[in-house]
Amino acid sequence: MCIRDSFSTATAIAPMGPDPSSEDLLPSGVPPEQHLAAIGRLKSELAALEQTKAALKGKRLNLLAAARRLGVLDDYELAALSGLQRETIRKMTWGFQPDSGVIPA
């Protein structure tokens, strides 16, 4: 399969370590088009996950800034709950105006 795809065999087995088993080198029997389609689906899924991650980071920033500004929690409590360091939270929220209604009364 490596030769057919003009891919160096040494490059193909390098990630497998010094002694790959013969099972690791067997072709999957799946045509290249299906491999490319699967890679395309994974790429789309990764892009969607990156967008979701960015949206969640925005929500987290909003919540941290609102909680800090309203005095709901102090920096140490926010750090303990968020898993971030206190200074990181201070830097993230410095000058940030949270959306109104982020923390319900």
N, C-alpha and C positions, 0 to 999 in steps of 0.2 A: 504494500500500500504506500509506503514511504517513497519508493522508487517511482511508482506511478504518479504520485503527487509532486515529484521533483523535490523531495524533502530529504535531507540528510538523515540517515539511520542513526548516526551518533547523536545528532540533535534531538531526535525523537525519543531515544532511550535515556538521555542524560537525566531528566527529572525522576526517572524510576530508580535511580541509584546504581551502584556498581554491578549488581547481579539481578537483572530483571527476570522474572519467571517467564516461561514460554506463553503462559496465559495472558500476560500483559501485552504481548506482541501480536496476538492474533487479531486479524481484521474483524471489524464489527459486523461486516456484511451489509452495512447501511450505505446507500449511494451518497456521494459527496453533496448532492443537492439537498438531501434530507439533513445532513450535518449543517449545511449553511442555513437551512430553514430553522433548525433548532437554535443555532447561534443567533439568528435574527430575532427569534422569540425571546431569548434570554436577554438580548440587548434592549429590546423594548421593555421587558419587565424591569430591568435595571434602571432604565430611564424613569419609569413610573415610580419606582421605589425612591430614587433620588429626589423626585418632586415631592413625594410624601414626606421624606426626611426634612426637606427644606421647609415645608409647611409646618411640620411638628416643631422644628427649631424656632420658627417664628411665633408659634403659640406659646412655647416655653418661655421665650424672651418676654412676651406680653404678660404672662402670668407672673414671672419673677419681678418684672418692673412694677406691676400693679401691686403685688403683695408688699414689695419693699416701700413703695411710695405711700401706701395706705397704712403701713406699720402693722400689717396683719402678722407678719413674721419678721424676726430680725435676720441679719445676714447669716448668722451661724445656723439658725433653724432652716433657712432657705438652702444653705450649703448641705446640711444633713439630709434634707428631703430630695434635693436635686442630684446629689452626687458630684456637684461641682465645688470648687474651692471658693471660699468667701470672696477673695480678691477677684476671681474670675467673674463672679456675679456682679460685683461692684463695677467692674470694667464694662461688662455687657450692658448693664442697665443705666450707666451714667448718661444723663441727658435724654434718655429714651422716654417718650410719652406713651404710656399704654393706651390701648383702645378703651373707650368708656364702656362700662358694663362687663369687663373681663371677670371681675370677682363679684359675684352677686352678694347683695347685703343680706 
